[in-house]
Amino acid sequence: MRDVIIIGAGLAGLSAALYLGRSKRDTLLIHSSRSMAKWEPQVENYLGFPEGISGSALLDHGMIQVAKYGVETVEDEIQSLRTRGETFRIKGTRQTYDAKRVLLATGLTHLPPDIPGVKQCLGTSLFFCKDCDAHRLQGKRIAIMGRNNEAVDYALGMLMFTSCVTLVTSGGELVWDEEHAQWLEEYHIPVRQENVVTLNHTEGRLESIEFVRGEPTKADAIFTTRGDVPHSTLAEGVGASLDNEGQIIVDAYLRTTVPGLYAAGCVTAANCQMIIAAGQGAAGGQAINRDLFESSLRQHALPCWRTDDRSDEGPRSTRTLKCSIIPLPVDTAI
Ligand SMILES: Cc1cc2nc3c(=O)[nH]c(=O)nc-3n(C[C@H](O)[C@H](O)[C@H](O)COP(=O)(O)OP(=O)(O)OC[C@H]3O[C@@H](n4cnc5c(N)ncnc54)[C@H](O)[C@@H]3O)c2cc1C
């Protein structure tokens, strides 16, 4: 029975693990090695790295850092999560695990469009996030793929970075509203409605977008807003509430609606950014530590140090005893 099991070793899970390891909690970090952070070769918006750092390097550093504080890590794909009284049972493809508290940091998957060239361009010239990537694309030719209000907002938002923005709907019904349609006109944003057949690129660097009809559109980068799939089935299976986008509902302490179950990072409604996921993970780790501390107080189960360790030289042993069987002398200062 672990104090805490964290499922997911992206930015949120690692950050929670760091806080819990440093709080001396028996913590196990389980992950399936699929953090989205690996898709980003050059993270420029994570504070503390003025020259940027790759997402993989951030994860590698995190793994080393949490191991330093005694957090154990295993690779496994978790299939189910159930409550057993006040504890949790977690079944993976390799093993079954038990824990007093669980933190879900399982992230989400951005759904890229199913078009030839997308896979190669992903992370190099095909992006999902304006805050992550627009700044480095100033003055470039940018295409936005989508046909709803969000796609129009993305296209308009890009005008802060470049004058050359095209909206690519790739067929299907246009679902932006009248106000958004007017903005497109007001800011002269061209809209290509033909189906996209391929992204032409060299080693992942986009050159043009080819359509079923008409001339290709030259572009250096494309953003897609097609949709996110939060990895919230474990939470759903144990009865935690989700919002209407499938994200796990949490309060300010990252508590889900199931007692003892916490969630952090992109699987919640947090804006999906690395530093935000890391911040949420830290807050979740702190909240779990506090929760376990309060539970120890209720159960009279905090460590109680031997009185002979209170010498001038400091503690000589790390042995702990039950406080109730060694009453302190009346004049002992605590
Ligand atoms: C192409 C691309 C570029 C990006 N660029 C940036 C950027 O420049 N800056 C930025 O701030 N953000 C960027 N992001 C977003 C960033 O990657 C996420 O915000 C961040 O990774 C979220 O962290 P997380 O811990 O919530 O989830 P993730 O990092 O995705 O981690 C999820 C973890 O859960 C595990 N997991 C999921 N389900 C299970 C299961 N059933 N069993 C076991 N393990 C499981 C996974 O293996 C993984 O370890 C980018 C994303 C993409 C796709």
The ligand as a MOL file (V3000), in Angstrom:
LIG
                    3D

  0  0  0     0  0            999 V3000
M  V30 BEGIN CTAB
M  V30 COUNTS 53 58 0 0 0
M  V30 BEGIN ATOM
M  V30 1 C 3.3990 19.3780 -30.8060 0
M  V30 2 C 3.2450 19.9520 -29.4090 0
M  V30 3 C 4.0190 21.0300 -29.0340 0
M  V30 4 C 3.8780 21.5860 -27.7510 0
M  V30 5 N 4.6580 22.6310 -27.4390 0
M  V30 6 C 4.5410 23.2030 -26.2100 0
M  V30 7 C 5.3640 24.3140 -25.8380 0
M  V30 8 O 6.2140 24.7730 -26.6120 0
M  V30 9 N 5.1550 24.8460 -24.6120 0
M  V30 10 C 4.2090 24.3650 -23.7360 0
M  V30 11 O 4.0630 24.9240 -22.6420 0
M  V30 12 N 3.4440 23.3120 -24.0650 0
M  V30 13 C 3.5830 22.7190 -25.2680 0
M  V30 14 N 2.7990 21.6480 -25.6050 0
M  V30 15 C 1.8110 21.1570 -24.6150 0
M  V30 16 C 2.5180 20.2950 -23.5450 0
M  V30 17 O 3.1160 19.1890 -24.1570 0
M  V30 18 C 1.5260 19.8930 -22.4750 0
M  V30 19 O 0.9890 21.0640 -21.8990 0
M  V30 20 C 2.1670 19.0650 -21.3420 0
M  V30 21 O 2.8840 17.9660 -21.8470 0
M  V30 22 C 1.0490 18.6090 -20.4100 0
M  V30 23 O 1.5640 17.8870 -19.3370 0
M  V30 24 P 0.6980 16.7540 -18.6240 0
M  V30 25 O 1.5630 16.2540 -17.5460 0
M  V30 26 O -0.6600 17.2460 -18.2930 0
M  V30 27 O 0.4660 15.6280 -19.7510 0
M  V30 28 P 1.5640 14.8360 -20.5930 0
M  V30 29 O 2.8720 15.5400 -20.5680 0
M  V30 30 O 0.9790 14.5450 -21.9250 0
M  V30 31 O 1.7590 13.4830 -19.7710 0
M  V30 32 C 0.7360 12.5170 -19.6710 0
M  V30 33 C 1.3410 11.2880 -18.9860 0
M  V30 34 O 0.2980 10.3520 -18.6750 0
M  V30 35 C 0.6830 9.0650 -19.0990 0
M  V30 36 N -0.5280 8.2580 -19.2610 0
M  V30 37 C -1.6920 8.5850 -19.8710 0
M  V30 38 N -2.5920 7.5930 -19.7530 0
M  V30 39 C -1.9680 6.6120 -19.0540 0
M  V30 40 C -2.3520 5.3230 -18.6040 0
M  V30 41 N -3.5750 4.8190 -18.8480 0
M  V30 42 N -1.4620 4.5700 -17.9180 0
M  V30 43 C -0.2210 5.0530 -17.6450 0
M  V30 44 N 0.1950 6.2640 -18.0390 0
M  V30 45 C -0.6760 7.0340 -18.7340 0
M  V30 46 C 1.5220 9.3000 -20.3350 0
M  V30 47 O 2.3520 8.1930 -20.6470 0
M  V30 48 C 2.3350 10.5130 -19.8520 0
M  V30 49 O 3.4050 10.0750 -19.0340 0
M  V30 50 C 2.9290 21.0470 -26.8440 0
M  V30 51 C 2.1520 19.9510 -27.2200 0
M  V30 52 C 2.3000 19.4060 -28.4850 0
M  V30 53 C 1.4590 18.2320 -28.8660 0
M  V30 END ATOM
M  V30 BEGIN BOND
M  V30 1 1 1 2
M  V30 2 1 2 3
M  V30 3 2 2 52
M  V30 4 2 3 4
M  V30 5 1 4 5
M  V30 6 1 4 50
M  V30 7 2 5 6
M  V30 8 1 6 7
M  V30 9 1 6 13
M  V30 10 2 7 8
M  V30 11 1 7 9
M  V30 12 1 9 10
M  V30 13 2 10 11
M  V30 14 1 10 12
M  V30 15 2 12 13
M  V30 16 1 13 14
M  V30 17 1 14 15
M  V30 18 1 14 50
M  V30 19 1 15 16
M  V30 20 1 16 17
M  V30 21 1 16 18
M  V30 22 1 18 19
M  V30 23 1 18 20
M  V30 24 1 20 21
M  V30 25 1 20 22
M  V30 26 1 22 23
M  V30 27 1 23 24
M  V30 28 2 24 25
M  V30 29 1 24 26
M  V30 30 1 24 27
M  V30 31 1 27 28
M  V30 32 2 28 29
M  V30 33 1 28 30
M  V30 34 1 28 31
M  V30 35 1 31 32
M  V30 36 1 32 33
M  V30 37 1 33 34
M  V30 38 1 33 48
M  V30 39 1 34 35
M  V30 40 1 35 36
M  V30 41 1 35 46
M  V30 42 1 36 37
M  V30 43 1 36 45
M  V30 44 2 37 38
M  V30 45 1 38 39
M  V30 46 1 39 40
M  V30 47 2 39 45
M  V30 48 1 40 41
M  V30 49 2 40 42
M  V30 50 1 42 43
M  V30 51 2 43 44
M  V30 52 1 44 45
M  V30 53 1 46 47
M  V30 54 1 46 48
M  V30 55 1 48 49
M  V30 56 2 50 51
M  V30 57 1 51 52
M  V30 58 1 52 53
M  V30 END BOND
M  V30 END CTAB
M  END
